[in-house]
Amino acid sequence: MTPSSSTVADAGVPDDTVPDEARLMTHAYDGIREYDNPLPGWWRAIFWASIVFAAGYWIWFHVGKWGSTPDERYRAALAEYNDKRSLREAADAANVSEDLLARDMKDGTVLAHGGEIFTARCVSCHTADGHGLIGPNLTDLYQLHGTTRMDLFTTVKNGVAGTAMPAWGEQMAASDVVAVTAFVATLRGKNIAGKEPQGHPVQPFEK
Protein backbone atom coordinates (compact mmCIF):
# COMPACT_ATOMS: atom_id res chain seq x y z
CA MET A 1 0.00 0.00 0.00
CA THR A 2 1.40 3.36 -1.01
CA PRO A 3 1.25 5.86 1.86
CA SER A 4 -0.46 9.19 1.22
CA SER A 5 1.52 12.39 1.31
CA SER A 6 -0.29 13.60 4.41
CA THR A 7 0.52 10.35 6.24
CA VAL A 8 4.19 10.65 5.29
CA ALA A 9 4.28 14.33 6.32
CA ASP A 10 2.70 13.48 9.65
CA ALA A 11 5.32 10.80 10.19
CA GLY A 12 8.06 13.36 9.61
CA VAL A 13 9.38 11.64 6.44
CA PRO A 14 10.94 14.12 3.95
CA ASP A 15 8.79 14.86 0.93
CA ASP A 16 11.42 13.60 -1.53
CA THR A 17 10.95 10.03 -0.22
CA VAL A 18 7.32 9.96 -1.40
CA PRO A 19 6.75 8.55 -4.90
CA ASP A 20 5.69 11.14 -7.48
CA GLU A 21 2.34 9.47 -8.09
CA ALA A 22 1.51 9.59 -4.39
CA ARG A 23 2.32 13.29 -4.27
CA LEU A 24 0.11 14.25 -7.23
CA MET A 25 -3.19 15.76 -6.16
CA THR A 26 -6.44 14.80 -7.90
CA HIS A 27 -7.44 18.26 -9.14
CA ALA A 28 -5.90 19.99 -12.15
CA TYR A 29 -5.84 23.48 -13.61
CA ASP A 30 -5.51 23.88 -17.39
CA GLY A 31 -4.34 20.30 -17.58
CA ILE A 32 -1.68 20.82 -14.95
CA ARG A 33 -1.80 18.63 -11.84
CA GLU A 34 -0.42 19.95 -8.57
CA TYR A 35 1.98 18.29 -6.15
CA ASP A 36 1.04 18.00 -2.51
CA ASN A 37 4.24 19.73 -1.37
CA PRO A 38 3.80 21.26 2.10
CA LEU A 39 6.17 23.89 3.41
CA PRO A 40 9.02 22.71 5.64
CA GLY A 41 8.29 22.51 9.35
CA TRP A 42 10.90 25.15 10.26
CA TRP A 43 9.27 27.62 7.85
CA ARG A 44 5.82 27.05 9.35
CA ALA A 45 7.26 27.38 12.85
CA ILE A 46 8.75 30.78 12.00
CA PHE A 47 5.49 31.86 10.37
CA TRP A 48 3.39 31.04 13.43
CA ALA A 49 6.01 32.48 15.79
CA SER A 50 5.90 35.77 13.88
CA ILE A 51 2.12 35.89 14.28
CA VAL A 52 2.41 35.24 18.01
CA PHE A 53 5.14 37.89 18.31
CA ALA A 54 3.08 40.46 16.40
CA ALA A 55 0.08 39.83 18.64
CA GLY A 56 2.23 40.17 21.75
CA TYR A 57 3.85 43.34 20.42
CA TRP A 58 0.45 44.87 19.70
CA ILE A 59 -0.83 44.02 23.17
CA TRP A 60 2.37 45.20 24.91
CA PHE A 61 2.72 48.57 23.16
CA HIS A 62 -0.79 49.48 22.02
CA VAL A 63 -3.28 47.81 24.36
CA GLY A 64 -1.61 47.49 27.73
CA LYS A 65 0.71 50.51 27.14
CA TRP A 66 3.37 48.74 29.21
CA GLY A 67 6.16 49.37 26.72
CA SER A 68 7.41 52.59 25.16
CA THR A 69 8.63 53.23 21.63
CA PRO A 70 12.01 54.87 20.87
CA ASP A 71 10.15 58.08 19.99
CA GLU A 72 8.31 58.06 23.32
CA ARG A 73 11.55 57.43 25.22
CA TYR A 74 13.21 60.32 23.39
CA ARG A 75 10.38 62.71 24.25
CA ALA A 76 10.50 61.64 27.91
CA ALA A 77 14.29 62.11 28.05
CA LEU A 78 14.01 65.54 26.39
CA ALA A 79 11.33 66.63 28.86
CA GLU A 80 13.53 65.52 31.77
CA TYR A 81 16.50 67.37 30.27
CA ASN A 82 14.48 70.58 29.96
CA ASP A 83 13.08 70.22 33.49
CA LYS A 84 16.59 70.02 34.92
CA ARG A 85 18.00 72.81 32.79
CA SER A 86 17.45 75.51 35.40
CA LEU A 87 19.23 73.36 37.98
CA ARG A 88 22.20 72.87 35.66
CA GLU A 89 22.37 76.59 34.91
CA ALA A 90 22.35 77.40 38.60
CA ALA A 91 25.14 74.89 39.21
CA ASP A 92 27.21 76.33 36.34
CA ALA A 93 26.72 79.87 37.60
CA ALA A 94 27.84 78.80 41.07
CA ASN A 95 31.14 77.59 39.60
CA VAL A 96 31.77 80.75 37.57
CA SER A 97 32.27 84.16 39.14
CA GLU A 98 33.48 87.63 38.31
CA ASP A 99 36.75 86.91 40.12
CA LEU A 100 37.30 83.68 38.18
CA LEU A 101 36.81 85.45 34.86
CA ALA A 102 39.11 88.27 35.96
CA ARG A 103 41.83 85.73 36.78
CA ASP A 104 41.32 83.94 33.47
CA MET A 105 41.81 87.24 31.63
CA LYS A 106 45.41 87.11 32.88
CA ASP A 107 45.95 83.42 32.10
CA GLY A 108 47.71 83.06 28.76
CA THR A 109 46.70 79.43 28.32
CA VAL A 110 43.01 80.18 28.89
CA LEU A 111 43.12 83.21 26.58
CA ALA A 112 44.84 81.24 23.82
CA HIS A 113 42.13 78.59 24.04
CA GLY A 114 39.41 81.24 24.13
CA GLY A 115 40.93 82.94 21.09
CA GLU A 116 40.85 79.67 19.14
CA ILE A 117 37.18 79.20 19.98
CA PHE A 118 36.42 82.81 19.04
CA THR A 119 38.14 82.35 15.67
CA ALA A 120 36.27 79.12 14.99
CA ARG A 121 32.80 80.22 16.08
CA CYS A 122 32.47 83.98 16.46
CA VAL A 123 34.24 85.79 13.61
CA SER A 124 31.32 85.45 11.19
CA CYS A 125 29.30 87.83 13.38
CA HIS A 126 31.98 89.83 15.22
CA THR A 127 34.96 89.69 12.76
CA ALA A 128 38.41 88.38 13.65
CA ASP A 129 39.40 91.43 15.72
CA GLY A 130 35.97 91.88 17.29
CA HIS A 131 34.98 95.18 15.64
CA GLY A 132 31.52 93.84 14.77
CA LEU A 133 29.56 92.82 11.70
CA ILE A 134 26.20 91.16 12.36
CA GLY A 135 26.98 91.25 16.05
CA PRO A 136 28.05 94.31 18.05
CA ASN A 137 31.52 95.78 18.25
CA LEU A 138 33.19 94.02 21.18
CA THR A 139 36.11 96.44 21.37
CA ASP A 140 34.34 99.71 22.17
CA LEU A 141 33.15 100.87 25.58
CA TYR A 142 29.50 99.92 25.08
CA GLN A 143 27.72 96.74 26.09
CA LEU A 144 24.29 95.59 24.98
CA HIS A 145 23.47 93.18 27.79
CA GLY A 146 24.65 94.10 31.27
CA THR A 147 28.00 95.56 32.25
CA THR A 148 30.05 92.86 33.99
CA ARG A 149 32.12 89.86 32.94
CA MET A 150 29.38 87.62 34.30
CA ASP A 151 26.92 89.41 32.03
CA LEU A 152 29.18 88.53 29.10
CA PHE A 153 29.31 84.94 30.33
CA THR A 154 25.53 84.77 30.52
CA THR A 155 25.18 86.16 27.00
CA VAL A 156 27.68 83.70 25.56
CA LYS A 157 26.21 80.77 27.46
CA ASN A 158 22.49 81.40 26.98
CA GLY A 159 22.46 83.44 23.79
CA VAL A 160 19.98 86.22 23.07
CA ALA A 161 16.49 85.30 21.93
CA GLY A 162 15.39 86.87 18.66
CA THR A 163 18.96 87.59 17.51
CA ALA A 164 21.72 85.73 15.70
CA MET A 165 23.48 85.10 19.03
CA PRO A 166 23.11 81.35 19.80
CA ALA A 167 23.26 79.70 23.20
CA TRP A 168 26.82 78.40 23.04
CA GLY A 169 26.38 76.69 26.39
CA GLU A 170 24.27 74.09 24.58
CA GLN A 171 27.05 73.38 22.09
CA MET A 172 30.27 73.81 24.06
CA ALA A 173 31.70 72.58 27.32
CA ALA A 174 31.43 74.94 30.30
CA SER A 175 35.21 75.41 30.31
CA ASP A 176 35.09 76.54 26.67
CA VAL A 177 32.36 79.07 27.44
CA VAL A 178 34.50 80.46 30.29
CA ALA A 179 37.59 80.64 28.07
CA VAL A 180 35.89 82.48 25.21
CA THR A 181 34.20 84.84 27.69
CA ALA A 182 37.56 85.71 29.21
CA PHE A 183 38.97 86.34 25.73
CA VAL A 184 36.05 88.58 24.74
CA ALA A 185 36.46 90.54 27.98
CA THR A 186 40.05 91.40 26.97
CA LEU A 187 38.75 93.03 23.78
CA ARG A 188 36.81 95.74 25.62
CA GLY A 189 38.55 99.11 25.41
CA LYS A 190 40.67 98.35 22.32
CA ASN A 191 38.34 100.72 20.42
CA ILE A 192 38.89 99.25 16.96
CA ALA A 193 36.92 101.19 14.37
CA GLY A 194 33.94 99.20 13.20
CA LYS A 195 30.25 98.86 13.88
CA GLU A 196 28.53 101.79 15.56
CA PRO A 197 28.19 101.67 19.36
CA GLN A 198 25.28 99.66 20.70
CA GLY A 199 23.96 99.44 24.22
CA HIS A 200 25.03 101.60 27.13
CA PRO A 201 28.43 103.01 28.11
CA VAL A 202 30.71 100.87 30.29
CA GLN A 203 34.15 101.13 31.78
CA PRO A 204 37.16 99.05 30.71
CA PHE A 205 37.67 95.95 32.80
CA GLU A 206 40.43 96.24 35.41
CA LYS A 207 43.42 94.07 34.62
DARA-V698608 format. One record per run of one state. SS is the DSSP state (H for helix, E for strand, - for the rest). FROM is the first residue (numbers start at 1). LEN is the number of residues. If there is no record, write none. Layout:
ss = [SS:SS]
from = [FROM:FROM]
len = [LEN:LEN]
This chain:
ss = [-:H:-:H:-:H:E:-:E:-:H:-:H:-:H:-:H:-:H:-:H:-:E:-:H:-:H:-:H:-:E:-]
from = [1:5:11:15:18:20:24:30:32:36:41:64:70:84:85:96:98:105:108:122:123:127:142:144:149:159:168:171:174:188:200:202]
len = [4:6:4:3:2:4:6:2:4:5:23:6:14:1:11:2:7:3:14:1:4:15:2:5:10:9:3:3:14:12:2:6]
